[in-house]
Amino acid sequence: MLTIDTAVTKNPKLHHYLLGAVGPRPICFASTIDKNGNKNIAPFSFFNVFSSNPPIAVFSPARSGRTGKHKDTLNNVRDVAEVVINIVNYDIVHQMSLASSPYNFDENEFIKSGLTEIESEVVKPPRIKESPVQMECKVIEIKELGQEGGAGNLVICEILKIHIDEKILDQNQMIDQTKIDLVARMGGNWYCRADKNSMFEIQKPITTRGIGFDNIPEDILKSKILTGNDLGQLGGIERLPNETDVNDYKLMELSDLFMEFEDNANKLETMLHEKAKELLENNKLEEAWKTLLTFNN
């Protein structure tokens, strides 16, 4: 395993390691304005939300790795402590990339990127019309993390108003994750797209308590077929199927398998574990457990 000592590994190499390891990272456009009314938009993948009560977003304009200078965005929020966080999706990802070019402070990134500015309701910086979600914010704190190139500056923002394109809402007026078409930043020149083909659902154990690894039978824990991820999925069940249900499943679904390998227990166990793995891939947790438990029933 390669070990990196951050005290002796300098930027940009350390920068590349961090960005390559931590991803995908959501991307926002930060709209800001300076004291003279000059408007600026800049994309950030050092960005996320960290609280809903109060609603807090944080992004980090880092010092230039080449010159050590601050970005226009940071200078602007120090002048005018307001910002609009505009979410970037696939529809505007190339315009986002274009806007990240090192334009001079007096060049308008709205014009350069072809994006449309629209007036905000409670803050001075404009919103980006093409962004599917726009958050008007007041800046409540700026925390400087260092004095050299690559050092971040945490801009902590309280979200005052959120504007959402109705086209991305579902029937309950909530954001439909299959419609918003988000993009995220990876390392190097790589991005990823959160469309239907790349997303999957996991039921969060907010109100349920999974049995955990310590209650998974030893022979299953030592499986050569099932991965740690598979075992984690198995450990999420609240209670194991009872013996009657396991036997019924064995007769109805697995009888041919048991007949075929009745004289080869090792092969039978392997086949059952492979079957269970396939069921887990299709989120059929209880069926996977019944399949595994039939071996000793």
C-alpha positions as CSV (number, residue, x, y, z in Angstrom):
1,M,0.0,0.0,0.0
2,L,1.3,3.4,-0.9
3,T,1.6,5.7,2.1
4,I,1.5,9.5,1.7
5,D,3.1,11.7,4.3
6,T,1.2,15.0,4.0
7,A,3.9,16.9,5.8
8,V,6.4,16.3,3.0
9,T,4.2,15.8,-0.1
10,K,3.7,19.1,-1.7
11,N,0.9,20.5,-3.9
12,P,-0.1,19.8,-6.6
13,K,0.7,16.2,-6.0
14,L,-1.1,16.1,-2.7
15,H,-4.0,18.0,-4.3
16,H,-4.4,15.2,-6.9
17,Y,-4.3,12.4,-4.3
18,L,-7.0,14.1,-2.3
19,L,-9.3,14.8,-5.2
20,G,-8.7,11.3,-6.7
21,A,-9.6,9.7,-3.4
22,V,-12.5,11.8,-2.2
23,G,-15.3,11.7,-4.8
24,P,-17.7,12.0,-6.3
25,R,-18.1,15.6,-5.0
26,P,-21.3,17.6,-5.7
27,I,-20.7,20.8,-7.7
28,C,-22.2,24.2,-7.2
29,F,-22.0,27.6,-8.9
30,A,-21.4,30.3,-6.4
31,S,-22.9,33.7,-7.5
32,T,-21.4,36.7,-5.8
33,I,-21.1,40.4,-6.2
34,D,-18.4,42.9,-5.1
35,K,-19.0,46.3,-3.5
36,N,-19.0,48.0,-6.9
37,G,-21.8,45.8,-8.2
38,N,-19.6,43.5,-10.4
39,K,-21.0,40.0,-10.6
40,N,-19.2,36.8,-10.6
41,I,-20.0,33.1,-10.9
42,A,-17.5,30.3,-10.1
43,P,-17.9,26.5,-9.8
44,F,-16.9,24.6,-6.7
45,S,-16.7,20.9,-5.9
46,F,-15.4,21.7,-2.4
47,F,-19.1,22.1,-1.5
48,N,-21.9,20.5,0.5
49,V,-24.7,21.0,2.9
50,F,-24.0,20.4,6.6
51,S,-27.3,21.2,8.5
52,S,-31.0,21.5,7.8
53,N,-31.9,23.3,11.1
54,P,-30.6,25.9,10.5
55,P,-30.1,25.2,6.8
56,I,-26.3,25.5,6.2
57,A,-24.2,25.2,3.0
58,V,-20.4,25.4,3.0
59,F,-18.1,25.8,0.0
60,S,-14.4,26.5,-0.1
61,P,-12.6,28.9,-2.5
62,A,-8.9,27.8,-2.2
63,R,-5.9,30.0,-2.7
64,S,-4.3,29.5,-6.2
65,G,-1.8,26.7,-6.1
66,R,0.4,28.8,-8.5
67,T,0.2,32.3,-7.1
68,G,-1.3,31.8,-3.6
69,K,-3.8,34.6,-4.4
70,H,-7.5,34.4,-3.3
71,K,-10.3,33.8,-5.8
72,D,-12.6,36.6,-6.8
73,T,-15.4,34.7,-5.1
74,L,-13.7,35.0,-1.7
75,N,-13.0,38.7,-2.1
76,N,-16.6,39.3,-3.1
77,V,-18.2,37.5,-0.1
78,R,-15.8,39.5,2.2
79,D,-17.2,42.7,0.6
80,V,-20.8,41.6,0.3
81,A,-21.7,38.8,2.7
82,E,-24.2,37.1,0.4
83,V,-24.1,34.3,-2.1
84,V,-26.4,32.2,-4.3
85,I,-25.6,28.5,-4.4
86,N,-26.7,27.2,-7.8
87,I,-26.7,23.4,-8.2
88,V,-25.0,22.1,-11.3
89,N,-26.6,19.3,-13.3
90,Y,-25.8,17.6,-16.6
91,D,-27.6,20.2,-18.7
92,I,-25.0,22.9,-17.7
93,V,-21.9,20.8,-17.0
94,H,-20.0,22.1,-20.0
95,Q,-20.9,25.7,-19.3
96,M,-19.8,25.1,-15.7
97,S,-16.4,23.8,-17.0
98,L,-16.1,26.8,-19.3
99,A,-16.8,29.3,-16.4
100,S,-13.9,27.8,-14.5
101,S,-11.5,29.3,-17.0
102,P,-9.1,31.8,-15.4
103,Y,-10.9,34.9,-16.7
104,N,-9.9,38.4,-15.4
105,F,-11.9,39.8,-12.5
106,D,-13.5,42.4,-14.9
107,E,-14.8,39.7,-17.3
108,N,-18.3,38.6,-16.8
109,E,-18.6,34.8,-16.5
110,F,-22.3,34.9,-17.2
111,I,-21.5,36.2,-20.7
112,K,-18.5,33.9,-21.2
113,S,-20.5,30.8,-20.2
114,G,-23.7,31.7,-21.9
115,L,-25.7,31.4,-18.6
116,T,-28.6,33.6,-17.8
117,E,-28.7,35.8,-14.7
118,I,-32.0,36.4,-12.9
119,E,-32.6,38.7,-9.9
120,S,-32.7,37.1,-6.5
121,E,-35.4,37.9,-4.0
122,V,-33.5,38.5,-0.7
123,V,-29.8,38.8,-1.6
124,K,-27.9,41.0,-4.1
125,P,-26.0,38.4,-6.2
126,P,-28.1,37.0,-9.1
127,R,-29.3,33.5,-9.6
128,I,-28.5,31.3,-12.5
129,K,-31.7,30.6,-14.5
130,E,-30.5,27.3,-15.9
131,S,-29.6,25.8,-12.5
132,P,-32.3,23.3,-11.3
133,V,-32.0,24.5,-7.7
134,Q,-30.9,27.9,-6.5
135,M,-30.3,28.8,-2.9
136,E,-30.1,32.4,-1.7
137,C,-27.8,32.6,1.3
138,K,-26.2,35.0,3.7
139,V,-22.6,34.4,4.7
140,I,-22.3,33.9,8.4
141,E,-18.6,33.0,8.7
142,I,-15.5,32.7,6.7
143,K,-12.8,30.4,8.2
144,E,-9.3,30.8,6.6
145,L,-7.4,27.5,6.7
146,G,-3.9,28.5,5.6
147,Q,-1.7,31.2,4.0
148,E,-0.1,29.2,1.1
149,G,-1.3,28.0,-2.3
150,G,-4.0,25.4,-2.1
151,A,-5.2,26.5,1.3
152,G,-9.0,26.5,1.6
153,N,-11.4,29.1,3.0
154,L,-14.6,27.7,4.4
155,V,-17.5,30.0,3.5
156,I,-20.3,29.0,5.8
157,C,-23.7,30.1,4.5
158,E,-27.2,30.1,5.9
159,I,-29.8,29.3,3.3
160,L,-32.6,31.9,3.2
161,K,-34.6,30.8,0.2
162,I,-34.6,27.8,-2.2
163,H,-35.9,28.0,-5.8
164,I,-36.6,24.6,-7.5
165,D,-37.4,24.0,-11.1
166,E,-40.8,22.3,-11.1
167,K,-39.7,20.0,-13.9
168,I,-37.5,18.0,-11.4
169,L,-40.3,17.5,-8.9
170,D,-42.3,14.3,-8.3
171,Q,-46.0,14.0,-7.6
172,N,-45.4,14.9,-3.9
173,Q,-43.6,18.1,-4.9
174,M,-40.3,16.6,-3.7
175,I,-37.1,16.5,-5.8
176,D,-37.1,13.4,-8.0
177,Q,-33.6,12.0,-8.1
178,T,-34.2,10.5,-11.5
179,K,-35.1,13.9,-12.9
180,I,-32.5,16.3,-11.4
181,D,-29.7,14.6,-13.4
182,L,-26.9,15.7,-11.0
183,V,-23.2,15.6,-11.9
184,A,-20.2,15.3,-9.6
185,R,-16.5,15.9,-9.7
186,M,-13.9,13.1,-9.6
187,G,-10.1,13.3,-9.9
188,G,-8.3,14.7,-12.9
189,N,-10.6,15.5,-15.8
190,W,-13.2,13.0,-14.7
191,Y,-16.8,13.6,-13.7
192,C,-19.8,11.3,-13.1
193,R,-23.5,11.5,-13.8
194,A,-26.1,10.5,-11.3
195,D,-28.7,9.1,-13.8
196,K,-30.9,6.1,-13.6
197,N,-28.2,3.8,-14.8
198,S,-25.7,4.7,-12.0
199,M,-28.1,5.1,-9.0
200,F,-29.3,2.4,-6.7
201,E,-31.5,2.4,-3.5
202,I,-30.6,1.2,0.0
203,Q,-33.3,1.3,2.6
204,K,-31.8,3.4,5.5
205,P,-32.0,1.7,8.9
206,I,-33.5,4.8,10.7
207,T,-36.3,2.9,12.5
208,T,-35.1,-0.7,12.0
209,R,-32.3,-2.6,13.7
210,G,-30.4,-5.1,11.6
211,I,-29.1,-8.3,13.2
212,G,-25.5,-7.3,12.5
213,F,-22.5,-9.4,11.6
214,D,-22.3,-11.0,15.0
215,N,-25.6,-12.8,14.4
216,I,-24.7,-14.2,10.9
217,P,-23.9,-17.9,11.1
218,E,-20.2,-18.7,11.0
219,D,-20.4,-20.8,7.7
220,I,-21.9,-17.8,5.9
221,L,-19.4,-15.3,7.4
222,K,-16.6,-17.5,6.0
223,S,-18.1,-17.7,2.5
224,K,-15.7,-17.6,-0.4
225,I,-18.5,-16.2,-2.6
226,L,-20.1,-13.5,-0.5
227,T,-18.2,-10.2,-0.1
228,G,-18.2,-7.9,3.0
229,N,-20.7,-5.8,1.1
230,D,-23.0,-8.8,0.7
231,L,-22.6,-9.7,4.4
232,G,-23.4,-6.1,5.3
233,Q,-26.6,-6.4,3.3
234,L,-27.4,-9.7,5.0
235,G,-26.8,-8.1,8.4
236,G,-29.4,-5.5,7.7
237,I,-32.4,-7.9,8.1
238,E,-34.4,-7.4,11.3
239,R,-35.0,-11.1,11.9
240,L,-34.1,-14.4,10.2
241,P,-36.8,-16.4,8.4
242,N,-38.3,-19.1,10.5
243,E,-37.5,-22.8,9.9
244,T,-40.9,-23.5,8.3
245,D,-40.5,-20.7,5.7
246,V,-37.0,-21.9,4.9
247,N,-38.1,-25.5,4.3
248,D,-41.0,-24.3,2.2
249,Y,-38.7,-22.2,0.1
250,K,-36.3,-25.2,-0.2
251,L,-39.1,-27.4,-1.6
252,M,-40.6,-24.7,-3.9
253,E,-37.5,-23.0,-5.3
254,L,-34.4,-25.1,-4.7
255,S,-35.4,-28.7,-4.9
256,D,-33.8,-29.2,-8.3
257,L,-30.5,-27.8,-7.0
258,F,-30.6,-30.1,-3.9
259,M,-31.3,-33.1,-6.1
260,E,-28.5,-32.3,-8.6
261,F,-25.8,-31.9,-5.9
262,E,-27.1,-34.3,-3.2
263,D,-23.8,-36.2,-3.2
264,N,-21.6,-33.1,-3.3
265,A,-22.1,-30.9,-0.3
266,N,-19.3,-28.5,-1.1
267,K,-20.6,-27.8,-4.6
268,L,-24.1,-27.5,-3.2
269,E,-23.0,-24.9,-0.7
270,T,-21.1,-22.9,-3.4
271,M,-24.2,-22.9,-5.7
272,L,-26.4,-21.8,-2.8
273,H,-24.0,-18.9,-2.0
274,E,-23.9,-17.9,-5.7
275,K,-27.7,-18.0,-5.8
276,A,-27.9,-15.9,-2.7
277,K,-25.5,-13.3,-4.1
278,E,-27.6,-13.0,-7.2
279,L,-30.7,-12.4,-5.1
280,L,-28.9,-9.8,-3.0
281,E,-27.9,-8.0,-6.2
282,N,-31.7,-7.8,-6.9
283,N,-32.5,-6.6,-3.4
284,K,-34.2,-9.8,-2.5
285,L,-32.9,-10.0,1.0
286,E,-35.3,-12.4,2.6
287,E,-35.0,-14.9,-0.3
288,A,-31.2,-14.7,-0.1
289,W,-31.4,-15.6,3.6
290,K,-33.8,-18.5,2.9
291,T,-31.4,-19.8,0.3
292,L,-28.4,-19.7,2.6
293,L,-30.3,-21.2,5.5
294,T,-31.5,-24.2,3.5
295,F,-28.0,-25.7,3.5
296,N,-28.1,-26.8,7.1
297,N,-31.9,-27.5,7.2
